[in-house]
Amino acid sequence: MTSAAAKPTPEVTDELRPFFAAAREGRLVVQQCRGCGRRRFPPREICSHCLGRQADWVASSGRGTIFSFNVMHQVYHPGFAAEVPYAVVLVELEDGGRMIANLVDCPLERLRIGLPVEVVFEARGPEVSLPQFRPAAA
Amino acid sequence: MTHPLRGQYAIAGLGLTPMGRAYDSAMGFAVEAVRLALADAGLERRNLDGLMLNPGLAWADAAMGSFALQQALGLTNLGYSLTMNIGGATAAAMVQNAALAIEAGLCTTVACVFSDAPLKPPKPDDDGKKQGGSAAAYGFARGLSAAYGQFGVNALYALVARRHMHRYGTTGDHLGAVAVAERAWANRNPAAQFHDAPLTLADYHRSRWIVEPFHLLDCCLVSNGGAAVIVTSAERARALRQPPVYVWGFGQGHPGGDPLDTLTSGAPLAKRTAFAMADIEVADVDVAEIYDCYTFTVLVTLEDYGFCAKGEGGAFVADAGIGPGGRLPVNTGGGQLSSFYMWGMTPVSEGVIQARGQGAARQAPKHDVVLVSGNGGILSTHSTLVLSPLPS
């Protein structure tokens, strides 16, 4: 049996380096503006609220709810050929910020807006741990 | 008091190349569209002194695209040149910029041009179905999006549509009603790519999923081709070959923020300016050519112009009827879903045809006030034109 194509490994850019460093230790972090305290993800150079340039990476509880989702049926990358249909979820973190991820350990039929979820980490290549979400333990 | 620009400018020429699986370069399509638009207006190349280009994907990094197009067309002594890109809102916005440039005395006769060639010709050894589709052209993603398998614009609009369904109770039948209505219009338009293919709601539901909640038939028909319109003064337009299409009003609206929170396009902002200039209300609109990258975009845009209350777009398209014989004729050429996808030029071009009364089998019976909308990004940019065959 031939091995399936690998899913894309995200480039560890300077901007995302703290995010991936934390993820490798099993921690989820998001950006927090030093000026106004708003949390955001994905990271940005400039806070669109206060225009502040300084931001810190702060820990998130990793808990949140599904804000929206889609279910991808088309194969755009061979790494996902065996996965379709698969869900891309937009998670609203309880302590601020929204991030996309995939839903794991959950049949698509259970997926709905408002579903409580919690972060788990998926190894993606030797260097990267990717935050994913699964239904929160009751 | 009448707005000083109301009815002072007109669209005097329209050029549409073959659309869909037609093969030429983006430049070739652009040049041909301008040639056709000039011929339609009864003008020569030397009459053009303004040129605007909205470069499609195939133009790639065309920062000076309008200059490249000028050179290809052999135009000299232009008084106005602009490459412009606010996505699908660009075409109607180009018409606005053209009017403003003429008003300022920079030029008198402006060609506004869009072209794209995202579809690659089939290779000799395959059936032509495997490659060159919208997946190849519009399925881009990088970084985290690619890592999570979220590719392309379809997936982003799907997130917004899902929120709309959650918040307002919009259903798949509502989305399908848009696809079915536009197909019925396309069946009356010999130039539409799906002219010969009727569509029922059941057919719609059977079409394969692309990214839920979107079926294939929720998504626009990515096309090769070129489209151009010629904008000039109302006075000059009256001396040209075609019946003038007067621009009664125009506006833009770029709301910023996150459409996932607002579930609203830029239409409310753009409408305020455009309807005030045109001195109309929503009830005055006879025909609406609404940007329709997805079925969902039509539904939400109709809400945002006030054809129905916010959140009731689904019921409006399903119950009131936007197809032939419906209460409001919408996307009478078949739109981007069933005719061709030329970004904002799809609604602009059909708006011109309807205002002129040249729609033949698909002509709306009343067409004194034609609304045209453009939309770009994820409900991010918006432009409005109010067109009419009447000078005032």
Chai-1 contact restraints between the chains, C-beta under 6 A:
chainA,res_idxA,chainB,res_idxB,connection_type,confidence,min_distance_angstrom,max_distance_angstrom,comment,restraint_id
A,P8,B,A146,contact,1.0,0.0,6.0,A-B,restraint_1
A,P8,B,A147,contact,1.0,0.0,6.0,A-B,restraint_2
A,P10,B,G143,contact,1.0,0.0,6.0,A-B,restraint_3
A,P10,B,L144,contact,1.0,0.0,6.0,A-B,restraint_4
A,P10,B,A147,contact,1.0,0.0,6.0,A-B,restraint_5
A,S68,B,L159,contact,1.0,0.0,6.0,A-B,restraint_6
A,S68,B,R162,contact,1.0,0.0,6.0,A-B,restraint_7
A,S68,B,R163,contact,1.0,0.0,6.0,A-B,restraint_8
A,N70,B,A155,contact,1.0,0.0,6.0,A-B,restraint_9
A,N70,B,A158,contact,1.0,0.0,6.0,A-B,restraint_10
A,N70,B,L159,contact,1.0,0.0,6.0,A-B,restraint_11
A,N70,B,V211,contact,1.0,0.0,6.0,A-B,restraint_12
A,V71,B,E212,contact,1.0,0.0,6.0,A-B,restraint_13
A,M72,B,G149,contact,1.0,0.0,6.0,A-B,restraint_14
A,M72,B,V211,contact,1.0,0.0,6.0,A-B,restraint_15
A,H73,B,W209,contact,1.0,0.0,6.0,A-B,restraint_16
A,Q74,B,A135,contact,1.0,0.0,6.0,A-B,restraint_17
A,Q74,B,I210,contact,1.0,0.0,6.0,A-B,restraint_18
A,Y76,B,G139,contact,1.0,0.0,6.0,A-B,restraint_19
A,Y76,B,F151,contact,1.0,0.0,6.0,A-B,restraint_20
A,F80,B,G149,contact,1.0,0.0,6.0,A-B,restraint_21
A,V88,B,Y148,contact,1.0,0.0,6.0,A-B,restraint_22
A,V88,B,Q150,contact,1.0,0.0,6.0,A-B,restraint_23
A,L90,B,L159,contact,1.0,0.0,6.0,A-B,restraint_24
A,I100,B,Y148,contact,1.0,0.0,6.0,A-B,restraint_25
A,I100,B,Q150,contact,1.0,0.0,6.0,A-B,restraint_26
A,A101,B,Y148,contact,1.0,0.0,6.0,A-B,restraint_27
A,N102,B,Y148,contact,1.0,0.0,6.0,A-B,restraint_28
A,I113,B,H166,contact,1.0,0.0,6.0,A-B,restraint_29
